Amino acid sequence: MNPFKEKPQALEKAFENWKKTYPVSYDKNETDPYTKTRIILMNGTEFEANWCSHEFARQVCDNDLKRDLALVRATEKRQQLKNSLLKPADETVLEHTIGYEQLAVDLTAELAKRTADAYVKKALDFALLEDFDHLYRYANVLEWEQGIHAERLVGCYTEIMPGRPTIAHHRYPTDNVRRGIDANADLFTSLATMIITAAEQQTMNYYMNVSTFANTDLSRRLYQEIALVEEEHVTQYESLMNADLTWAEMLLWHEYAECYLYWSCYMTETHARIREYWEENLQLEIAHLHKAAEILKKYDKKEWQQVIADGTFPEPLSLHENIEYVRSVLKNTVQYTAVGEEYENVDNLPERAPFFAFQKKINPSPKDTPSHMVIGSYIGKNKKDYRWCTKPNPVKELQDTSADNTDVGRTPGAAKSAGFAHIRRV
């Protein structure tokens, strides 16, 4: 499908009365986990596009342009609110959090498997292990506080066990910056950098906001810690994006990415009513895309083909089980951290590396680090942690269910990792 070749509907069609604006929520006990994760993904995608438009408007003086942006932005915000309100009122913050982390794991894995850019793939694989570990930490809190087993929420599609321990995720901020792609990047890679940035931005925003509403002091501390790791992820992913774009070009790319994702949701959705909802949103986004193309032509004097050469969508983005792929990434890269614009095995870092200095400052005593406190406290009560996996962890040092390892990924010699080149695209 090429959305540029579709006939757009009127922008005003998005403005509905209050009865139509408020959606029917899904049943949290019956709905497929990937329907829930698609909803989270599209909520974040709409947020990202909305704020791109706001920032664009703040950089220009032309009120005609501001009015065009305001019209599209108002419809985007309505879409985002409808997406978020598909979540039912009886789904707790922690239950919803499991959906966020399942999305982070399986979306990142799918993008990594499909991108043709080796550097972007490495960035995705690196952060994948961190979101995988976050899922494990939150799942332990969920079982402890609410007695809910997270494997039921993830449909047994995504394993729940330690990844690179969260305590190892804290890096000196400058080590989170990456090299950006340019206009020569392939279409899917360009989309991937935008999609993952939007998803991680939404996750960070969510954790920053809901940490206050967590039920216990320990869970509040965990949200605080992981929210700051998500800030690291946003920094990494946004720096991968092509920064050599005008505001109008960025607007076009955001609308195109939204079209692609709504089309992907429509093509892969299993929930009949929500599938119709994705189709409705696709039509709205096609109208936004055509408006963005008009803005590009009027203000940049460019045709859309000069920015997005063909416009035909890649194959749909599908959210699905990635157990063996995640295991391969875990086995081969758990001992790696970010250094400058690259990644390096902790074993090879000099003693004065910023990573070690920052770790000593943030985690002077591992027992006080929230992510470790969560697992340590759970084990203290239950004699072993909560996990769900199809077979033992591929990292020997992370197999012990009666202890939480705080050395892997942060201490030289704590584990063996062959490197990113050994990851199998399964």
N, C-alpha and C positions, 0 to 999 in steps of 0.2 A: 504494500500500500504506500502511496505517496500523498501525504496530506495536503501538499501544495496544489495538487491537481483535483482535490475535492471541492465541491461548491460549498462555501461557508454559509451558515445561517446568520440571522441578525443577532448582533451582540446582546440586544435587549431581551432575547428569549431566556436568558439566565435569570432575569428578575421575576421571582415567583411570589405568590402570596405566602403568608406564614404557615398555612396548612401544608402546602407543598414543600416548603423549605425545610420542615422538620422531618427527618427520615425515620423509617421503621428500623430499629436496631436489630442486630443479629442475635441469635440465641447462643450464649457463650458455651452451652453444653453440647450443642448439636453442630455448630459451624466448624468447618475444616480449618485447621491452624493457618493454612496458607491464604485463606480468604481474609483472616484477621491480619496477617502480615501485609497483604496487599493494601488493606485499608490504611495501615500505619504508613506504608511507603507513599501512598498518594497524598496523605495528610502532609507529610514532610515535603513532598514535591511541590504541592500548592504553596506551602509556606515559603519555600525557597524562591519560587517565581514571584510571589507577592512582594517579598522584600527586595528582590532585584529591581522591581518596578518602583518601589518607594525610593531606593537609593538613586535610581536613574532620575526620578523627578526632582531630587534634591540637588542635582548637578546641573540643571538647566534653568534658563530664564523664560523660555518661550511658553506662555500659558496655554496656547493651543496644543502643544505637545503634552503639557501637564494634564490637560483635560482628556486627551486620548488615553494616556496612561491611567488616569483615575477611573475611566469607564471600564477598561479591562480589569484593573485591579479590584474593583468592587465585585465583579463577577467571580474572580479568583477566590476572594475571601469567602464568598458564599459557598463555593465548592469546598473549600477547606473545612468550613464549619460543618457542612453536611457529612463530609468524610469522617470527621472526628466524632460526630454524634451517632454514627453507625455503631460505635462502641456502646454496649448496654450499661445501664446504671448499676446493675448488680455485679459487674466485673470490677474487682478490686484493683487498686493501683499496682500491687505486686503481680497479680495475674496478667495485667496489661503489660507490665514490664517484661515478663517472660516472652510475650509476643514481640516486643522491641528487640530483645536479644536473639530470638530465633530468626527474625528478619535480618539482623546484622550478620549472623553467621551464614545463612543460606544465600542471601543476596550477594555478600562479598565473595563467597565461593563461586557462585555462578558468573559474576563479572570477571573474576580472576581466570576462570576456565575459558572464557570466551574472548578476552582481549588479546590482540596480536602484539601489543607493546610489552616487551619483557620487563621494562622498568616499572610500568604501571602495575603489571601483574605482581611483581615483587612487593610493591607497597600494599596491595590488597591482601596478599598472603600473609604479610607481616602483621597487619592489624586484625586479620581474621582470628588469629590465636588469642588475641586479647578479648575480643567480644565473646569468643567461645568460653573463656574463663569467667567472664562476667555472668554469663548464663548460669554457670555452675554455682557461683556465689549467691545470686538472687534465688536460685532454686532451693538452696539450703534454708534461706530466710523464709521463703514461702512455706516450706514443709513445717518448719519450726513454729511459725506464727499462726498459720492457717490450716495446717494439716493436709495441704493439697500437694499431690505429687505432680511435679512439673512435666513428667513424661506424658501424662494425660493431656496436658495443655499443648505440648508440641507434637502430639500424635505419634510419638515414637519415631518421628522423622529425623530428629536431631538429638545426638547424644548429649548427656549431661555429665560431665566429668572435668577435672582440672585441665586447663590449657596452659599457656604461659602465665604463671601466677600473677595476679593483679598487682602485687607488691612490686613486681619487676617492671611495671608499665611506666613508672614515673621517670621521665627523662628530662635533661636540661632542655628548656623550650626551643632553643635554636636547632636542636637535633631533630625536631619534628618537621622542618621545612624540606620540601622536595623540589626537584626540577620540574618545570611545567612542560606540557606538550605544546605543540604549535599547530599552525594551520595544515601541516602535512600529515597529521595524525589521521588514522582511519576513522570512519564514521562511528563504529561501535565504541572505540576507545574514547573518543570525544564524549559520547553519551555516558559512558561508564564513569568518567571523572565527575560529571555533573550529577549523575544519579546517586553515587555513593556519598558525595558531599552533602546533598540534600538530606539523605537518610541519616547521616551521622549528625548533621546540624539539628535535625528534629529530635534525635535521641538525646543530644546534649541539652536542648531546651527543655525537654520533658523531665529529665532528671534534675535539672536545676530548679524547676518549678515544684516538682512533687516531693522533693527531699523533705520539705517542711511538714508534709502531711503523712509521712511514714509513721507507723504505729509505735515503734520503739526507738529508744536512743541508738541502739546498735544498727538498726536498719537505716535510720537517718544518717548515721556516719558512713554506711556503705554507699548510699546514694551520693553523698558528698564526694567520696573518693572517686567513684566511677564517673560521676559527672565531669570531674577534672581530667580524667583519662579521655573522655569523649571530646573534651576541648583539644587535647593533643591530636586526636584522630581528625577532627575538623581542620586543624592547621595542616596536617599532612595532606589531606585530600584536596582541600581548596588550592593548595600550592601546585597540585598536579594539573589543574585546569589551565586552559589557554588564556593567559592574561593579556595577550596582545589583541584584544577585541575592543571595538567601540561599544558604548552603551547600547546602541541600537542593535548591534550584532549580538551582544549578550542577551538582549531581550528576545531576539529571534531564536537563539539556541535554547533558551529556557522554555519557550512555547513549543518548540519542536520536541524537546525531551518530554514534556507533558503529553503531547500527542502520542508519542511512541509508547509511553508507559500506560496510558489509558487503553490504547489499542492492545498492548500486551496483556493487560488485566482482562480485557474483554475476550481475548483469544484463549486464555488459560483458566478463566473462572469456572468453578463448579457449582456455585450458588446461583440459581436461576434469577432470582430477583436482583441480586447485586450485579450479576452480569449485565442486566438491562441498565442498571445505574452506570456502569462503566461505559456503556455505549452512549448514553446521554452525555456524559462528561467528555467523551471523545469528540462529539459534535461541537460542544462548547469550545474545546481547545482548538479545533480546526479554525473556528471563527477568530480566536485570539491570535493564532499563527498568521492568518491572512492580514490581520490588523498590524501585527508586528512587521510583516513584509512591506506593508504600506509605509509605516514609519521609517523603515530602513531606506526605502526608495526616496521618500520626501526629504529626509534630513541627512542621510549619508550618500545619497545619489548612487545607491547600489541596488542591484537585483539580488533576490534571495540566493540565486545560483552561485553568486560570488562568495557566499558565506557557507552554504551547505550545498555542495556541488550537485548532487543528484536529488536527494530528498526521499528516495525510496527507503522504507524502513528495513533494518536488519531483521533477522528472525525474531519472533516475540521473546521477551525476557520472561523466563519461566522460573518460579520458585518451587523447589523440590528438594528431596533428600540428597545430602552430599556427604554421608558418613565416611566413606572411604577416602574421599578427597581431603576432608578435614584431618583425618588420621595421618595422611601422608604429609601434610603441612606440619602437623604437630611433631611427628617423628623426626623430621629433617631440619626444623628451624626453631624449636622451642628455646634454644640457648642464644638466640640472636637478639640484638638491640639495634636501635638507629644511631648512626654516627654521621654527623654532617648531612649530606644528601644521599648517603648510602646506608647499608646495613652490615653489621659485623658480629661475628661470634664473640660473646663476652670473654671467652678464653684468650682472645687476641688483643684485647684492649690494654693500653698502657695503664700503669697504676694511677696516674694522674688524670685519667680520662674524665671529662665533665660528668659522664654517666655515674661513675662511682661517687664523686663528690656530691652530686645531687641526691643520690640514694641515701648517703649518710645524713644529709640534711633533712630529707623528708621522712625517712624510715630509720631513725637512729636505733630504735628498738622494735623489731618486727612484731612483737606481741601487742604493740599499741596501734598497729596498722589495721584499719577497720576490716578490710577484706580478709585478713588473717584472723582477726578477732571473731568474725562470723563463723568461720569453719572451726576454729579452736573451741569456741563455746558450744557449737553443735556436737562436736566429738566428745566434749566433756560431759554432755548430757546423754548422748546416745551410743557412745563407745566407737562409733564410726560415722563418717560423713554420709550425706545423701548424694547418690549419683545413679544415673541410669545409662548403661552402656552395653553394647552388643558383645564385647570382649574386653579384656584388660587394656588399660591405657597403653598406647604404643611407646610411651616414655617410661622406662622402668622406674625411675625415681618418683613418678607420679601415681604409681599403682597402689600404694599403701593407703587404705581407707581409714586408718586409725591415726593418721598424722597429716598435717598440712605443710607441704614443702614450701619454704620461703627462700630457698637458694637458687632453684632453677631459674634461668633467665637473668640472674643478677650477680651470681658468684662464679668466678672462673672454676672450671672443672666440675660443676654441679650436674651436668648432663652432657650427652654426646649429641651433636647435630651435624649432619653431613652437608647441609647447605641447601639453598633454594633450587639449585639445578637438579636436585634429586627428587623433587616433588613430582608425583605422577598425576597427569591430567586424566583422572578416572571419572 
